Amino acid sequence: MRTVRIVPALALVVLVLLPAYGQTPKRGGILNAMQGEDLPAGFSIHETATIFGLWPVMPCYSNLVLFDPLKPRETPETILPELAEKWSWQDGYRNLVFFLRKGVKWHDGQPFTATDVKFTFDVVREARDAPAKLRINARKEWYANVEAIETPEPYTVIFRLKRPQPSLLTMLASGYSPVLPAHLPLSTLRSKCVGTGPFRLKEYVRGQLIELERNPDYFVKGRPYLDGIRYPIITERGTRLAALQAGRLDVSLPTEITKVMAETLKKAAPSMVITETPHSGSDNVILNHKRPPFDNVHVRRAINLALDRRAWVQMRLGGAVISSAMPPRPVGLWGLSAPELATLPGYRDPARDKADARRLLAEAGFGPGKPLRAELATRSWALQVDLAAFVQDQLRQTGVETTLKQMESAVWYPALARRDYTLGANLTAVGIEDPDALFSEQYKCGSVRNSTDYCNPEVDRLIDLQSQELDPKKRLALVLQIQRRLEEDVAKPMLGWRTAYFAAWPYVKNLIPHSPIYNFARMQDVWLDR
């Protein structure tokens, strides 16, 4: 095995976790946080692709690095150390070296070492000699460029890459990238969380409650401030909202509150703090490219043309922005511009687009006497059911008839992994705002989460090119080119990106909503002013 020489570098980063700012934090208290359903994949964050699986589990774990929880806008400059004390890029972004904290303990008292880091990411990237295998590997493609992970010392880890990839550090900072204990089987980690994080599991009552308590051995001095966190599982949306409004819950879910719900809450409870942020979640229609009739690009184009994006924004009462595969500018960094979008099929005049949709369907053999009929699958979560109703209405206007099939999350995600659907109404959010994570996960040939089975080798080549491009302008040009190609191929019709409204009572301090939504639930800095 080739070794990597560790040398001093200008890229060396040494940071410390910063104390909470503003008022002097108070210690103690229990935070009651909203949770809308049971854990779809148990406590296994690496096997989940939903906020419901991450939000109540992230406080149990730690990453090598993490986005600063107190800064709402995530950039490479806001990445802080967690289990890694410092890091250094070597060999032109081909090797990333981490120097780990010593004296860290897992919740069961075992010591944390480099072995745990290697175990975690060998399992996630499905290395040939990986000692275990995930049931559903939601983020394997994030680490496809990792050639080897070396542990030359107990507290040194080297990620050796096949080609340059500066975004690797950003992906490791996502809440979706916790480090797991190598000494426990994955089956145990599905039934309980054993991490190094600020909170440890106190009680789990399936379908009712997830409760965490303060970790007295947490490696950050003086943290966490809270004694614990309770996540009552409330499956009905109206009941969740009523519990928040009545003060039985202190904070909402990052994805839960729509613009209408936010306005309702503010009227009923004027002191409620509503924070508006980009959601990092897109409403889209998924088409199984390997199942007739959607193996025909002309039929896919007809479906794309049938969707009125402006009507979708109106349905959301302005709580959304039209965009393509990447979050829209200016809140996002990588999206196509509004003028360019307006020239693309599906984003033009709705009457013109719907007329073109009917024409394409007729050319494919469908029409008034022989309508295209399909089952429209969706997740039985209120936000996606609302989306499915909108999609059904839009398709009906162009002669496409659908029947709705709803699935619980624990059924929905495995069905997508098996490609066991034909047509679906879907909500997809990005784990980090970087093209590497979204493109490799959602659009590369053979990716687990590329649920449409879209495959274009030329697009794969462009995805790899943008990933290793160090010039920001050249990289942006490649990212825009990829998005135009995805629209041309109708990889996945995009309606646009939601706006998020996070609700909290004013006594909840230092819980700062981020965009993306997956990276601010560690809770180590949160405290209650009451």
Helices and strands as residue ranges (DSSP letters): E 13-14, E 30-32, G 45-47, H 51-54, G 58-60, E 65-67, G 76-78, E 79-81, E 84-90, E 95-100, H 114-124, G 140-143, E 146-153, E 156-161, H 168-172, H 186-191, E 199-205, E 209-214, E 228-232, H 237-245, H 259-268, E 273-287, H 297-306, H 309-315, E 320-321, H 338-341, H 350-363, E 372-379, H 382-396, E 400-407, H 409-418, E 423-429, H 435-442, H 457-468, H 472-489, E 494-504, E 508-509, E 527-528
